[in-house]
Amino acid sequence: MTRRVDQWLRQPLLAEQPTTDNRRARWILLLLWLGVTLVLAVHHVPWRDEARAWSLMQMGQSWPDMFRVVQGEGHPYLWYILLRAGWDLFGDPLVLRVIALSIGIAATALLVLRAPFRIGILALIIFSLHLGFEYTVMARNYGISALVMLAIAALWPRIRDSLWLGVLLLLLANTNVPSVFIAGSLAFYRLLELLGEKRDLSDPEWRCFALNGALLLAGTFLCFIAVYPPANTAAASTSAEPLTFPNLLAALFTAKRSFTAIGFGSGSLLGPLTVFASLLLFLERPKALASALLALVCLKLFFFFVYPGYSRHVALYFILTFSLAWIEAQKGWARDWTTEKARPLLLLGSSAFIILLCMQTARYISYPIQNLALGRPFSHAEDLAHIMARPELKGAMLMIDPDTMGEAVVYQTGRPYWLIRQDRPATITPLALSGNKRLTLDRLLQQAEAIRSRTGKPVVIGLALDIDRSRSGSWDVMYHDYTILTPSSVARFKEGTRKIASLRKGGGDEEYDVYVYPR
């Protein structure tokens, strides 16, 4: 027992024995995770960000037209390419969820069966909010980043001096914008390796590195032209922060807009201290330390000044840390630890990182697992779609405030809905600075009456704002779209409509009261 404790203190992350020595335990862990994940996936209801990518892909009448439609949406093309290919092959909306789930399962299987981590560490990694839910159950593009990073780590000895590294970095840069910085940090790691080997500039390794760098630059350029200029001006303007010296300090030394999402308070110093302390696990591996630090600083600056980092974004840094540790393990890191004394700073770094992992496992239990146990759907979009399918509501037009929440319902029904802020039907809403930015309930009733007069059908209205409990005033429902409540307008709205459902028992933010017009 004393020997095991001593080994753990020397190296809490990496296992001493090869992965083949505990293959059975790894398979049991993977199958247990797979069972829980499949149950979560079966009960998951896609929300607006998942459904939006699907609707955008379908809006393109052809492959070239799809690239035109999604340009400026904020995500590179790779995810849309996968969705379009799946749609062309199978023609079923379930493709959205199956592709994301398959990618997440592949990434987790690679990690559990091949990565040189201890079983306990692997359990914390996979039973986390990211690998256990956001990169697998939720149909987003972030699971691709995890798969590519882990593949790079697993194949590093074989690909670091081949163009396959450049190809994988190109792909990584086109999964999502934060992954551009991660791809750059991995290229920086290879640069440090070459400098440490003191190779002559005429050696083939340097030529290969230059070509891989060119591939990474090409990938970065493809990402840039896919996301810029931003089409969603309202989302972009509300997310950006001005570049000032106080903001620069806040970006680097607080959890604001970045590590708040993993469980720290916005102004907390504990978050950055814990994250920066976790870098000390690479104290004796300077190349990995420098690369992780580079990625961390770039991500924190990006999250603060360009777009806030939610848990799915911040967790990309954790995957990078696993990947760098995996690469170092293949270079004898675990063996080095067995012959050295335990160092307090190294133990501090490993402990800080394990604390971060435990926090994500705790959030996994308190969020998707608890929602599953309590029967709370991630979105009420499916429930609203069932209401729309009632015989008396056949052909009814849906209006929902804020407009963005209707996108998840479109995925369920396959039908457009009425954009209140733009006063037209569509399958997605432009997150724009134009349109009706200040909505009154009287204006909403006028739109409903105009639609009913034109179609002869009832109008279903969903309101995320609880007008029974919300005080009078101007409410920012999303991206500076305001809904204005007054006692008289609320009374007139209730007189003209009939409340048919209150869908407010979800585990996410897509909750609303449902009304039908006319009364």
C-alpha positions as CSV (number, residue, x, y, z in Angstrom):
1,M,0.0,0.0,0.0
2,T,2.8,2.4,0.9
3,R,4.5,1.7,-2.4
4,R,1.2,2.4,-4.3
5,V,0.7,5.7,-2.4
6,D,4.3,6.7,-3.1
7,Q,3.8,5.9,-6.9
8,W,0.6,8.0,-6.9
9,L,2.4,10.9,-5.2
10,R,5.1,10.8,-7.8
11,Q,2.7,10.6,-10.8
12,P,-1.0,10.9,-10.1
13,L,-2.0,11.0,-13.8
14,L,0.0,8.4,-15.7
15,A,-0.1,4.6,-15.1
16,E,3.1,2.7,-14.7
17,Q,1.9,-0.4,-16.6
18,P,1.1,-0.5,-20.3
19,T,-2.6,-0.1,-21.3
20,T,-2.6,-3.8,-22.3
21,D,-2.1,-4.9,-18.7
22,N,-5.5,-3.6,-17.6
23,R,-7.4,-4.0,-20.8
24,R,-10.4,-5.7,-19.1
25,A,-10.8,-2.8,-16.6
26,R,-10.6,-0.3,-19.5
27,W,-13.3,-2.1,-21.5
28,I,-15.6,-2.3,-18.4
29,L,-15.1,1.4,-17.9
30,L,-15.8,2.2,-21.5
31,L,-19.0,0.0,-21.6
32,L,-20.3,1.6,-18.4
33,W,-19.8,5.1,-19.9
34,L,-21.3,4.0,-23.2
35,G,-24.4,2.7,-21.4
36,V,-25.0,5.9,-19.5
37,T,-24.3,8.0,-22.5
38,L,-26.7,6.1,-24.7
39,V,-29.5,6.6,-22.1
40,L,-28.7,10.3,-22.0
41,A,-28.8,10.5,-25.8
42,V,-32.1,8.7,-26.1
43,H,-33.7,11.2,-23.7
44,H,-32.0,14.3,-25.1
45,V,-34.0,16.9,-26.9
46,P,-31.8,19.1,-29.2
47,W,-31.9,22.8,-28.4
48,R,-31.5,25.8,-30.7
49,D,-27.7,25.7,-31.2
50,E,-27.9,22.1,-32.3
51,A,-30.9,22.6,-34.6
52,R,-29.6,25.8,-36.1
53,A,-26.7,24.1,-37.8
54,W,-29.0,21.5,-39.2
55,S,-31.5,24.1,-40.6
56,L,-28.6,26.1,-42.1
57,M,-27.3,23.1,-43.9
58,Q,-30.7,22.3,-45.3
59,M,-31.2,25.9,-46.5
60,G,-28.5,25.4,-49.1
61,Q,-30.0,24.0,-52.3
62,S,-26.6,22.5,-53.3
63,W,-23.2,22.0,-51.8
64,P,-21.9,25.4,-53.1
65,D,-25.1,27.1,-52.0
66,M,-24.7,25.6,-48.5
67,F,-21.2,27.2,-48.2
68,R,-22.8,30.5,-49.1
69,V,-25.6,30.1,-46.6
70,V,-23.4,29.2,-43.6
71,Q,-20.7,31.8,-44.3
72,G,-20.4,34.2,-41.4
73,E,-22.4,32.0,-39.0
74,G,-19.4,31.7,-36.6
75,H,-18.3,28.2,-37.3
76,P,-16.0,26.7,-39.9
77,Y,-17.3,24.5,-42.7
78,L,-16.3,21.0,-41.4
79,W,-19.3,20.4,-39.3
80,Y,-21.7,21.4,-42.1
81,I,-19.8,19.2,-44.5
82,L,-20.4,16.2,-42.2
83,L,-24.1,17.1,-41.8
84,R,-24.6,17.6,-45.5
85,A,-23.0,14.3,-46.3
86,G,-25.1,12.5,-43.8
87,W,-28.3,14.2,-45.1
88,D,-27.5,13.2,-48.7
89,L,-26.8,9.6,-47.7
90,F,-29.8,9.0,-45.3
91,G,-32.2,12.0,-45.5
92,D,-33.2,11.7,-41.9
93,P,-32.9,14.5,-39.2
94,L,-31.6,11.8,-36.8
95,V,-28.3,12.1,-38.7
96,L,-27.5,15.2,-36.7
97,R,-27.5,13.4,-33.4
98,V,-26.0,10.1,-34.7
99,I,-23.0,11.9,-36.2
100,A,-22.2,13.8,-33.0
101,L,-22.7,10.7,-30.9
102,S,-20.5,8.6,-33.1
103,I,-17.7,11.1,-33.0
104,G,-17.9,11.4,-29.2
105,I,-17.9,7.6,-28.8
106,A,-14.8,7.3,-31.1
107,A,-13.0,10.0,-29.1
108,T,-13.8,8.4,-25.8
109,A,-13.0,4.9,-26.9
110,L,-9.6,6.1,-28.2
111,L,-8.9,7.7,-24.9
112,V,-10.0,4.9,-22.6
113,L,-8.4,2.1,-24.6
114,R,-5.1,3.7,-25.7
115,A,-4.3,6.6,-23.3
116,P,-1.7,6.0,-20.6
117,F,-3.7,7.4,-17.7
118,R,-4.7,5.7,-14.5
119,I,-8.2,4.2,-14.5
120,G,-9.4,6.7,-11.9
121,I,-8.2,9.6,-14.0
122,L,-9.8,8.1,-17.1
123,A,-13.1,7.8,-15.2
124,L,-13.0,11.5,-14.2
125,I,-12.2,12.5,-17.8
126,I,-15.0,10.6,-19.4
127,F,-17.7,11.0,-16.8
128,S,-17.5,14.8,-17.2
129,L,-19.8,17.4,-18.6
130,H,-17.8,17.6,-21.8
131,L,-17.0,14.0,-22.8
132,G,-20.1,12.7,-21.0
133,F,-22.6,15.2,-22.5
134,E,-21.5,18.2,-24.5
135,Y,-19.2,16.4,-26.9
136,T,-21.3,13.4,-27.4
137,V,-25.0,13.8,-26.5
138,M,-25.3,17.4,-27.7
139,A,-25.0,17.6,-31.5
140,R,-22.3,20.2,-31.8
141,N,-18.9,20.4,-33.5
142,Y,-16.7,20.4,-30.4
143,G,-16.5,16.6,-30.2
144,I,-14.6,16.7,-33.5
145,S,-11.9,18.8,-31.8
146,A,-11.6,16.2,-29.0
147,L,-11.3,13.3,-31.5
148,V,-8.6,15.1,-33.6
149,M,-6.6,16.2,-30.6
150,L,-6.6,12.7,-29.1
151,A,-5.7,11.2,-32.5
152,I,-2.8,13.5,-32.8
153,A,-1.6,12.5,-29.4
154,A,-2.0,8.7,-30.0
155,L,-0.2,9.0,-33.4
156,W,2.4,11.6,-32.4
157,P,5.6,9.4,-32.8
158,R,4.5,8.3,-36.3
159,I,3.1,11.6,-37.7
160,R,5.2,14.4,-36.2
161,D,7.6,14.2,-39.2
162,S,5.0,13.5,-41.8
163,L,2.4,15.6,-43.6
164,W,-0.4,13.8,-41.7
165,L,0.3,16.1,-38.8
166,G,-0.4,19.1,-41.0
167,V,-3.6,17.5,-42.3
168,L,-4.8,16.9,-38.8
169,L,-3.9,20.4,-37.7
170,L,-5.8,21.8,-40.7
171,L,-8.8,19.7,-39.7
172,L,-8.5,20.8,-36.1
173,A,-8.5,24.5,-37.1
174,N,-11.7,23.9,-39.0
175,T,-13.7,22.3,-36.2
176,N,-14.4,25.6,-34.3
177,V,-12.6,28.9,-33.8
178,P,-11.0,28.3,-30.4
179,S,-9.4,25.2,-31.8
180,V,-7.3,27.4,-34.1
181,F,-5.3,28.4,-31.1
182,I,-5.0,24.8,-29.9
183,A,-3.8,23.7,-33.4
184,G,-1.2,26.5,-33.2
185,S,0.0,25.4,-29.8
186,L,0.5,21.8,-31.0
187,A,2.5,23.2,-33.9
188,F,4.5,25.2,-31.4
189,Y,5.2,22.1,-29.4
190,R,6.7,20.4,-32.5
191,L,8.8,23.5,-33.1
192,L,10.2,23.3,-29.6
193,E,11.0,19.6,-30.2
194,L,12.9,20.5,-33.3
195,L,14.8,23.3,-31.5
196,G,15.6,20.9,-28.7
197,E,17.0,18.3,-31.1
198,K,19.3,21.0,-32.6
199,R,18.8,19.8,-36.1
200,D,20.3,21.5,-39.1
201,L,17.9,23.7,-41.0
202,S,18.6,21.6,-44.1
203,D,17.3,18.4,-42.4
204,P,14.1,16.9,-43.8
205,E,12.4,17.3,-40.4
206,W,12.5,21.1,-40.8
207,R,11.1,20.9,-44.4
208,C,8.3,18.7,-43.1
209,F,7.6,21.2,-40.3
210,A,7.5,24.1,-42.8
211,L,5.0,22.2,-45.0
212,N,2.9,21.3,-41.9
213,G,3.0,24.9,-40.9
214,A,1.7,25.9,-44.4
215,L,-1.2,23.4,-44.0
216,L,-2.0,24.9,-40.6
217,L,-2.0,28.4,-42.1
218,A,-4.3,27.2,-44.9
219,G,-6.6,25.7,-42.3
220,T,-6.6,29.0,-40.4
221,F,-7.4,30.9,-43.6
222,L,-10.3,28.5,-44.4
223,C,-11.6,29.0,-40.8
224,F,-11.3,32.8,-41.2
225,I,-13.2,33.1,-44.5
226,A,-15.9,30.8,-43.1
227,V,-16.6,33.0,-40.0
228,Y,-15.7,36.5,-41.1
229,P,-17.4,38.9,-41.6
230,P,-20.0,37.8,-39.0
231,A,-23.5,37.5,-40.3
232,N,-25.0,37.6,-36.8
233,T,-24.2,41.2,-35.9
234,A,-26.3,41.3,-32.8
235,A,-24.5,38.2,-31.3
236,A,-21.1,39.6,-32.3
237,S,-21.7,43.1,-30.9
238,T,-23.1,41.9,-27.5
239,S,-20.2,39.4,-27.1
240,A,-17.2,41.7,-27.8
241,E,-15.4,43.7,-25.1
242,P,-13.2,46.7,-25.7
243,L,-9.4,46.3,-25.5
244,T,-8.4,48.3,-22.5
245,F,-5.6,47.7,-19.9
246,P,-8.1,46.9,-17.1
247,N,-9.9,44.5,-19.4
248,L,-6.6,42.9,-20.3
249,L,-5.8,42.2,-16.7
250,A,-9.3,40.9,-16.2
251,A,-9.0,38.6,-19.2
252,L,-5.8,37.0,-17.9
253,F,-6.3,37.0,-14.1
254,T,-10.0,36.5,-13.5
255,A,-12.5,33.8,-14.5
256,K,-14.8,36.3,-16.2
257,R,-16.1,35.2,-19.6
258,S,-13.9,32.0,-19.5
259,F,-13.6,29.8,-16.5
260,T,-16.8,31.0,-15.0
261,A,-18.4,28.3,-17.1
262,I,-16.6,25.5,-15.3
263,G,-17.8,26.4,-11.9
264,F,-15.9,29.5,-10.7
265,G,-17.4,32.9,-9.9
266,S,-17.1,35.7,-12.5
267,G,-14.7,37.8,-10.4
268,S,-13.1,34.9,-8.7
269,L,-9.3,34.7,-8.5
270,L,-9.5,31.0,-7.5
271,G,-10.5,29.9,-11.0
272,P,-7.4,31.4,-12.8
273,L,-5.1,30.4,-9.9
274,T,-6.3,26.8,-10.1
275,V,-6.0,26.7,-13.9
276,F,-2.6,28.3,-13.9
277,A,-1.5,26.0,-11.0
278,S,-2.5,23.0,-13.1
279,L,0.2,24.0,-15.6
280,L,2.8,22.9,-12.9
281,L,2.1,19.3,-13.7
282,F,4.3,19.9,-16.8
283,L,7.0,21.6,-14.7
284,E,9.6,19.0,-15.7
285,R,8.3,18.9,-19.3
286,P,9.1,22.5,-20.5
287,K,7.9,22.0,-24.1
288,A,4.4,20.8,-22.9
289,L,4.4,23.6,-20.3
290,A,5.1,26.3,-22.9
291,S,2.6,24.9,-25.3
292,A,-0.2,24.6,-22.7
293,L,0.6,28.1,-21.4
294,L,0.4,29.5,-25.0
295,A,-2.9,27.9,-25.6
296,L,-4.3,29.0,-22.2
297,V,-3.3,32.7,-22.7
298,C,-4.7,32.8,-26.3
299,L,-8.0,31.2,-25.3
300,K,-8.5,33.5,-22.3
301,L,-7.9,36.5,-24.5
302,F,-10.2,35.2,-27.2
303,F,-13.0,34.4,-24.7
304,F,-12.8,37.8,-23.0
305,F,-12.5,40.1,-26.0
306,V,-14.3,38.2,-28.8
307,Y,-16.7,35.6,-27.6
308,P,-17.3,34.4,-24.0
309,G,-16.2,30.8,-23.3
310,Y,-18.9,28.5,-22.2
311,S,-18.1,25.1,-20.7
312,R,-18.0,23.4,-24.1
313,H,-15.3,26.0,-25.2
314,V,-13.2,26.0,-22.1
315,A,-13.1,22.2,-21.9
316,L,-11.1,22.2,-25.2
317,Y,-8.2,23.3,-23.0
318,F,-8.6,20.2,-20.8
319,I,-8.5,17.9,-23.9
320,L,-5.3,19.7,-25.0
321,T,-3.8,19.0,-21.6
322,F,-4.6,15.3,-21.8
323,S,-3.1,15.2,-25.3
324,L,0.1,16.9,-24.3
325,A,0.4,14.5,-21.3
326,W,-0.2,11.6,-23.6
327,I,2.5,12.7,-26.0
328,E,5.0,13.2,-23.1
329,A,4.1,9.8,-21.7
330,Q,5.2,8.2,-25.0
331,K,8.6,9.9,-24.5
332,G,9.2,8.2,-21.1
333,W,7.5,10.7,-18.7
334,A,6.0,7.9,-16.5
335,R,9.4,6.1,-16.3
336,D,11.1,9.4,-15.3
337,W,8.7,9.8,-12.4
338,T,9.5,6.3,-11.0
339,T,13.1,7.2,-10.5
340,E,12.6,10.6,-9.0
341,K,11.5,12.0,-5.6
342,A,8.1,13.4,-5.4
343,R,8.3,17.2,-5.9
344,P,5.8,19.5,-4.1
345,L,5.3,21.7,-7.2
346,L,4.6,18.8,-9.5
347,L,2.2,17.4,-7.0
348,L,0.5,20.8,-6.7
349,G,0.1,21.0,-10.5
350,S,-1.4,17.5,-10.7
351,S,-3.7,18.1,-7.7
352,A,-4.9,21.3,-9.3
353,F,-5.7,19.6,-12.5
354,I,-7.5,16.7,-10.7
355,I,-9.6,19.3,-8.9
356,L,-10.6,20.8,-12.2
357,L,-11.5,17.3,-13.4
358,C,-13.5,16.6,-10.3
359,M,-15.4,19.8,-10.8
360,Q,-16.5,18.8,-14.3
361,T,-17.6,15.3,-13.0
362,A,-19.6,17.1,-10.3
363,R,-21.3,19.3,-12.9
364,Y,-22.0,16.2,-15.0
365,I,-23.8,14.6,-12.1
366,S,-25.7,17.7,-11.1
367,Y,-26.7,18.7,-14.6
368,P,-27.4,16.0,-17.3
369,I,-27.6,13.1,-14.8
370,Q,-29.8,14.9,-12.4
371,N,-32.0,16.1,-15.3
372,L,-32.4,12.5,-16.5
373,A,-33.2,11.3,-13.0
374,L,-35.9,14.0,-12.5
375,G,-37.3,13.6,-16.0
376,R,-36.4,17.2,-17.0
377,P,-35.8,17.6,-20.8
378,F,-32.9,19.7,-22.0
379,S,-35.4,21.6,-24.2
380,H,-39.2,21.8,-24.3
381,A,-39.1,21.9,-28.1
382,E,-40.4,18.4,-28.5
383,D,-43.3,19.1,-26.1
384,L,-44.2,22.2,-28.1
385,A,-44.0,20.2,-31.3
386,H,-46.5,17.7,-29.9
387,I,-48.8,20.5,-29.0
388,M,-48.5,21.8,-32.6
389,A,-49.5,18.3,-33.9
390,R,-52.9,18.4,-32.1
391,P,-55.8,18.0,-34.6
392,E,-57.3,21.4,-33.6
393,L,-54.0,23.1,-34.3
394,K,-53.3,21.5,-37.7
395,G,-51.7,24.0,-40.0
396,A,-51.3,26.6,-37.2
397,M,-48.3,29.0,-37.4
398,L,-45.9,29.2,-34.5
399,M,-44.7,32.5,-33.0
400,I,-42.2,32.4,-30.2
401,D,-40.4,35.1,-28.2
402,P,-37.5,35.1,-28.4
403,D,-37.4,34.0,-32.0
404,T,-34.3,31.9,-31.5
405,M,-36.2,29.4,-29.4
406,G,-38.3,28.4,-32.4
407,E,-35.3,26.9,-34.2
408,A,-35.3,23.8,-32.0
409,V,-39.0,23.4,-32.8
410,V,-38.3,23.5,-36.5
411,Y,-36.0,20.5,-36.1
412,Q,-38.9,18.6,-34.5
413,T,-41.7,19.6,-37.0
414,G,-39.8,20.4,-40.2
415,R,-42.0,23.5,-40.6
416,P,-41.1,27.2,-40.7
417,Y,-42.3,29.5,-37.9
418,W,-43.1,33.2,-37.8
419,L,-40.2,35.5,-36.8
420,I,-41.7,38.1,-34.6
421,R,-38.8,40.5,-34.8
422,Q,-38.5,40.2,-38.6
423,D,-42.2,39.8,-39.3
424,R,-41.8,36.9,-41.8
425,P,-41.7,33.1,-41.8
426,A,-38.3,31.2,-41.7
427,T,-36.5,28.2,-40.2
428,I,-33.8,30.2,-38.5
429,T,-33.7,33.7,-37.1
430,P,-31.0,36.2,-38.1
431,L,-29.2,37.4,-34.9
432,A,-29.2,40.9,-36.3
433,L,-29.2,44.4,-35.1
434,S,-32.1,45.2,-37.4
435,G,-35.8,44.3,-37.0
436,N,-38.2,44.9,-34.2
437,K,-35.9,45.3,-31.2
438,R,-38.5,46.5,-28.9
439,L,-41.6,44.3,-28.9
440,T,-44.9,45.0,-27.2
441,L,-47.6,42.4,-26.5
442,D,-50.0,44.6,-28.5
443,R,-47.7,44.4,-31.6
444,L,-47.5,40.6,-31.0
445,L,-51.3,40.4,-31.1
446,Q,-51.4,42.5,-34.3
447,Q,-49.0,40.1,-36.0
448,A,-51.1,37.1,-34.8
449,E,-54.3,38.6,-36.2
450,A,-52.6,39.3,-39.5
451,I,-51.4,35.7,-39.8
452,R,-54.8,34.3,-38.8
453,S,-56.6,36.6,-41.4
454,R,-54.2,35.5,-44.1
455,T,-54.2,31.7,-43.4
456,G,-57.5,31.1,-41.7
457,K,-55.7,29.0,-39.1
458,P,-55.1,29.6,-35.4
459,V,-51.7,30.9,-34.2
460,V,-49.7,29.3,-31.4
461,I,-47.6,31.7,-29.3
462,G,-44.8,30.7,-27.0
463,L,-43.5,33.2,-24.5
464,A,-40.3,32.5,-22.6
465,L,-41.0,35.6,-20.5
466,D,-43.5,34.6,-17.7
467,I,-46.0,37.5,-18.0
468,D,-47.8,36.3,-14.9
469,R,-44.8,36.8,-12.7
470,S,-42.6,39.3,-14.5
471,R,-42.9,42.9,-13.4
472,S,-43.7,45.7,-15.8
473,G,-40.7,47.0,-17.8
474,S,-38.4,46.3,-20.7
475,W,-36.9,42.8,-20.7
476,D,-33.8,41.8,-22.7
477,V,-34.9,38.4,-23.9
478,M,-31.8,37.8,-26.0
479,Y,-29.1,39.8,-27.8
480,H,-30.8,43.1,-27.0
481,D,-34.2,42.1,-28.3
482,Y,-36.5,43.6,-25.7
483,T,-40.0,42.7,-24.8
484,I,-42.0,45.5,-23.1
485,L,-44.6,44.6,-20.5
486,T,-47.2,46.9,-19.1
487,P,-50.3,45.9,-17.0
488,S,-52.7,47.0,-19.7
489,S,-50.8,45.2,-22.5
490,V,-50.6,42.0,-20.4
491,A,-54.4,42.2,-19.7
492,R,-55.2,42.7,-23.4
493,F,-52.9,39.8,-24.4
494,K,-54.7,37.5,-22.0
495,E,-58.1,38.6,-23.2
496,G,-57.1,37.9,-26.8
497,T,-55.4,34.5,-26.3
498,R,-56.0,31.3,-24.4
499,K,-53.2,29.6,-22.4
500,I,-53.0,26.0,-23.3
501,A,-49.7,24.8,-21.7
502,S,-46.9,25.9,-19.3
503,L,-43.7,24.2,-20.3
504,R,-41.4,25.2,-17.5
505,K,-39.9,22.0,-16.1
506,G,-36.9,21.7,-18.4
507,G,-33.2,21.3,-17.5
508,G,-32.1,24.0,-20.0
509,D,-33.3,27.5,-20.8
510,E,-35.9,26.7,-23.5
511,E,-39.0,27.0,-21.4
512,Y,-42.1,28.9,-22.2
513,D,-45.9,29.3,-21.7
514,V,-48.0,28.4,-24.7
515,Y,-51.0,30.4,-25.9
516,V,-53.4,30.1,-28.8
517,Y,-54.9,32.9,-30.8
518,P,-57.7,33.7,-31.1
519,R,-59.1,32.8,-27.8
